[in-house]
Amino acid sequence: MPDKFSLLTRLDDIGESLEKSGHALALIGLGSVGSELERLDEYSDLDFFVIVEEGYKTWYVQNLDWLTEICPPAYYFLNSPDGYKLLFQDGIFCEFAVFEQRELGAIPFAAGRVVWKRPGVDEQIAIPATAPNSAPKATTDWLLGEALTNLLVGLGRYRRGEKLSAMRFIQQYAVDRIIELANQVEVNQPAFADPFSGERRFERRFPGIARQLPGFMQGYERSCESALAILAFLERHFQVNQAMAAAIRGLAIPVA
């Protein structure tokens, strides 16, 4: 695995290559190579934005010489209209997007770090105009209702023989709602939260709930047991409608 020094050096090399390319404006490091350098480790990826002059986005997306001349790629694919996921031959993995400056105003992202910029480009280019958490937060009632109905629907599908769909509803969708409810159950421990992905660093942020996760996700053949564990958790911490609880248990533990 690449070490932290190799990751940061590669990012600096990308900045130097962009400077030589002629039409780039800035390189913004994101996540653990951005403003959260404290959590950078050998398992980190290089996440970054490349900001280019008006009219040059397509060229930078279609011609990756500015990147591949630094180190040959082992694999890459266009994962969005804006950029790629790419693995270098030396094991460094990166995910990046290319934007023209005018596009940044409409893109929500967590504040980053300017790795390189052309003279005259505002340092604030790494600060998002659209906050990543600007959408209204879901209410407790909504999250609880979604979790309970996910369990009910999932158990119905399990009894029908749709075990894969059941597992998703119970062990994924309902658990996603628990992740969103976590800060109402346990004090959030100091760790970097990801505004786009609540499960990131969950074990460090909510260690008490994290220890219960194996019971919530017991596997393909154990959706009923998983549903009962989730229901018990919700009942311990929230006011659960008794009719819903009874209906869930009725499907999870059918009368012989």
C-alpha positions as CSV (number, residue, x, y, z in Angstrom):
1,M,0.0,0.0,0.0
2,P,1.2,3.5,-0.7
3,D,2.2,5.6,2.3
4,K,1.0,9.0,3.3
5,F,4.0,10.7,1.8
6,S,3.5,9.0,-1.5
7,L,-0.1,10.1,-1.7
8,L,0.6,13.7,-1.0
9,T,3.6,13.7,-3.3
10,R,1.4,12.3,-6.1
11,L,-1.1,15.1,-5.5
12,D,1.6,17.7,-5.7
13,D,2.9,16.1,-8.9
14,I,-0.6,16.4,-10.4
15,G,-0.7,20.1,-9.5
16,E,2.7,20.6,-11.3
17,S,1.4,18.7,-14.4
18,L,-1.8,20.8,-14.4
19,E,0.3,24.0,-14.2
20,K,2.2,22.9,-17.4
21,S,-1.0,21.9,-19.2
22,G,-1.8,25.5,-20.0
23,H,-5.5,25.8,-19.3
24,A,-6.0,24.6,-15.7
25,L,-6.9,27.1,-12.9
26,A,-6.7,25.0,-9.7
27,L,-6.3,21.6,-8.1
28,I,-8.5,21.1,-5.0
29,G,-7.8,18.2,-2.6
30,L,-10.8,16.8,-0.9
31,G,-11.5,14.6,2.1
32,S,-8.3,13.1,3.7
33,V,-6.1,14.9,1.1
34,G,-8.0,18.1,1.5
35,S,-8.9,19.9,4.8
36,E,-8.9,16.6,6.8
37,L,-5.3,15.7,6.5
38,E,-5.3,14.4,10.1
39,R,-7.1,11.3,9.0
40,L,-4.9,10.5,6.0
41,D,-3.4,7.0,6.1
42,E,-2.1,4.3,3.7
43,Y,-5.7,3.3,2.9
44,S,-6.8,6.7,1.7
45,D,-7.7,7.6,-1.9
46,L,-6.8,10.7,-3.8
47,D,-10.1,12.6,-4.2
48,F,-9.8,15.9,-6.0
49,F,-11.4,18.5,-8.3
50,V,-9.6,20.0,-11.3
51,I,-10.8,23.4,-12.2
52,V,-10.1,24.6,-15.8
53,E,-10.7,27.5,-18.1
54,E,-14.1,28.0,-19.7
55,G,-14.4,25.7,-22.7
56,Y,-11.6,23.3,-21.8
57,K,-13.5,20.8,-19.6
58,T,-14.1,18.3,-22.4
59,W,-10.5,18.4,-23.4
60,Y,-9.3,17.6,-19.9
61,V,-11.8,14.8,-19.5
62,Q,-11.1,13.2,-22.8
63,N,-7.3,13.7,-22.7
64,L,-5.7,12.3,-19.5
65,D,-2.1,12.9,-20.5
66,W,-1.8,15.5,-17.7
67,L,-2.5,12.7,-15.3
68,T,-1.1,9.5,-16.9
69,E,2.3,11.0,-17.8
70,I,3.0,11.1,-14.0
71,C,2.5,7.4,-13.6
72,P,1.0,4.8,-16.0
73,P,-2.6,3.7,-15.1
74,A,-3.4,0.1,-14.4
75,Y,-7.2,0.7,-14.7
76,Y,-9.6,3.6,-15.2
77,F,-13.2,4.3,-16.2
78,L,-15.4,7.3,-16.7
79,N,-17.7,7.1,-13.7
80,S,-19.5,10.3,-14.4
81,P,-19.7,12.9,-17.2
82,D,-17.2,14.9,-15.1
83,G,-14.4,12.5,-14.3
84,Y,-12.9,9.1,-13.5
85,K,-11.9,6.5,-11.0
86,L,-8.3,5.5,-11.7
87,L,-5.8,3.1,-10.3
88,F,-2.1,3.8,-11.0
89,Q,0.3,1.0,-11.5
90,D,2.0,1.8,-8.2
91,G,-1.3,1.1,-6.3
92,I,-2.4,4.7,-5.7
93,F,-6.2,5.0,-6.4
94,C,-7.8,8.3,-7.2
95,E,-11.3,9.6,-7.9
96,F,-11.6,13.0,-9.6
97,A,-13.8,15.4,-11.5
98,V,-13.1,18.2,-13.9
99,F,-15.1,21.4,-13.7
100,E,-15.1,24.9,-15.2
101,Q,-15.2,27.5,-12.5
102,R,-18.8,28.6,-13.3
103,E,-20.0,25.0,-12.5
104,L,-18.7,25.1,-8.9
105,G,-21.5,27.3,-7.6
106,A,-24.1,24.6,-8.1
107,I,-22.0,21.6,-6.8
108,P,-22.3,20.7,-3.1
109,F,-19.0,19.5,-1.7
110,A,-17.2,19.6,1.6
111,A,-14.6,22.3,1.9
112,G,-11.3,21.3,0.4
113,R,-7.7,22.4,0.2
114,V,-6.0,24.3,-2.6
115,V,-3.1,22.1,-3.7
116,W,-2.2,24.3,-6.6
117,K,-3.7,27.4,-8.2
118,R,-2.8,29.8,-11.0
119,P,-1.8,33.2,-9.7
120,G,-4.9,35.4,-9.4
121,V,-7.3,32.6,-8.7
122,D,-9.1,33.2,-5.4
123,E,-8.1,31.0,-2.5
124,Q,-11.8,30.6,-1.7
125,I,-12.2,28.4,-4.8
126,A,-11.9,25.4,-2.4
127,I,-14.9,26.6,-0.3
128,P,-18.3,25.4,-1.6
129,A,-21.0,28.0,-2.5
130,T,-23.6,25.2,-2.0
131,A,-23.3,23.5,1.4
132,P,-23.3,19.7,1.3
133,N,-25.9,19.6,4.1
134,S,-28.2,22.4,2.8
135,A,-31.1,20.0,2.3
136,P,-33.7,20.0,5.0
137,K,-33.0,17.3,7.7
138,A,-35.5,14.5,8.1
139,T,-37.6,14.5,11.2
140,T,-37.4,11.9,13.9
141,D,-40.9,10.7,13.1
142,W,-40.1,10.3,9.5
143,L,-36.9,8.3,10.1
144,L,-38.7,6.1,12.7
145,G,-41.6,5.6,10.4
146,E,-39.3,4.7,7.5
147,A,-37.4,2.2,9.6
148,L,-40.5,0.5,10.9
149,T,-42.2,0.3,7.4
150,N,-38.9,-1.0,5.9
151,L,-39.0,-3.8,8.4
152,L,-42.6,-4.6,7.7
153,V,-42.2,-4.6,3.9
154,G,-39.0,-6.5,4.1
155,L,-40.4,-9.3,6.2
156,G,-43.4,-9.6,3.8
157,R,-41.0,-10.1,1.0
158,Y,-38.9,-12.6,3.0
159,R,-42.1,-14.7,3.6
160,R,-42.8,-14.5,-0.1
161,G,-39.4,-15.9,-0.8
162,E,-37.8,-12.7,-2.0
163,K,-34.9,-13.0,0.3
164,L,-32.6,-10.6,-1.5
165,S,-35.1,-7.8,-1.5
166,A,-35.9,-8.6,2.1
167,M,-32.3,-8.3,3.1
168,R,-32.0,-4.9,1.4
169,F,-35.1,-3.5,3.1
170,I,-34.2,-4.8,6.6
171,Q,-30.5,-4.9,6.7
172,Q,-29.7,-1.9,4.5
173,Y,-32.6,0.6,4.3
174,A,-33.8,0.2,7.9
175,V,-30.1,0.3,9.1
176,D,-29.6,3.5,7.1
177,R,-32.3,5.1,9.1
178,I,-30.7,4.0,12.4
179,I,-27.5,5.7,11.2
180,E,-29.4,8.9,10.8
181,L,-31.0,8.5,14.2
182,A,-27.8,7.6,15.9
183,N,-27.0,11.1,17.3
184,Q,-30.4,11.0,19.2
185,V,-29.3,7.8,20.9
186,E,-25.6,8.3,21.6
187,V,-23.2,11.2,21.9
188,N,-21.3,11.7,18.7
189,Q,-17.6,11.0,19.5
190,P,-15.0,13.3,18.0
191,A,-14.3,12.1,14.4
192,F,-14.7,13.5,11.0
193,A,-18.3,13.1,9.8
194,D,-18.9,12.7,6.1
195,P,-21.8,15.0,5.0
196,F,-22.6,12.6,2.1
197,S,-22.2,9.2,3.7
198,G,-23.3,8.7,7.3
199,E,-21.7,5.3,7.6
200,R,-18.2,6.7,7.2
201,R,-16.2,6.4,10.5
202,F,-19.4,5.3,12.2
203,E,-17.5,2.9,14.5
204,R,-15.5,5.7,15.9
205,R,-18.3,8.2,16.1
206,F,-20.9,5.9,17.7
207,P,-19.1,3.0,19.2
208,G,-22.0,1.8,21.4
209,I,-24.4,1.5,18.4
210,A,-21.6,0.1,16.3
211,R,-21.3,-2.9,18.6
212,Q,-24.9,-3.7,17.9
213,L,-24.6,-3.6,14.1
214,P,-23.8,-7.3,13.7
215,G,-27.2,-8.1,15.2
216,F,-28.9,-5.8,12.7
217,M,-27.2,-7.3,9.7
218,Q,-27.0,-11.1,10.2
219,G,-27.0,-12.1,6.6
220,Y,-29.1,-13.4,3.7
221,E,-30.9,-16.2,5.6
222,R,-31.4,-14.3,8.8
223,S,-33.5,-11.3,7.9
224,C,-36.2,-12.2,10.5
225,E,-33.6,-12.3,13.3
226,S,-32.1,-9.0,12.0
227,A,-35.5,-7.3,12.0
228,L,-36.3,-8.4,15.5
229,A,-32.9,-6.9,16.7
230,I,-33.6,-3.6,14.9
231,L,-37.1,-3.5,16.3
232,A,-35.8,-4.1,19.9
233,F,-33.3,-1.3,19.4
234,L,-36.0,1.1,18.2
235,E,-38.3,0.2,21.1
236,R,-35.5,0.9,23.6
237,H,-34.9,4.4,22.4
238,F,-38.1,5.6,20.7
239,Q,-41.8,5.5,21.1
240,V,-42.8,2.7,18.7
241,N,-46.4,2.3,17.6
242,Q,-47.6,-1.0,19.2
243,A,-49.7,-2.0,16.2
244,M,-46.6,-1.7,14.0
245,A,-44.4,-3.6,16.4
246,A,-47.0,-6.4,16.6
247,A,-47.3,-6.6,12.9
248,I,-43.5,-6.8,12.5
249,R,-43.2,-9.5,15.1
250,G,-46.1,-11.4,13.6
251,L,-44.1,-11.7,10.3
252,A,-40.8,-12.3,11.9
253,I,-42.1,-15.0,14.3
254,P,-45.1,-16.6,12.4
255,V,-47.5,-18.9,14.2
256,A,-46.6,-22.5,13.4
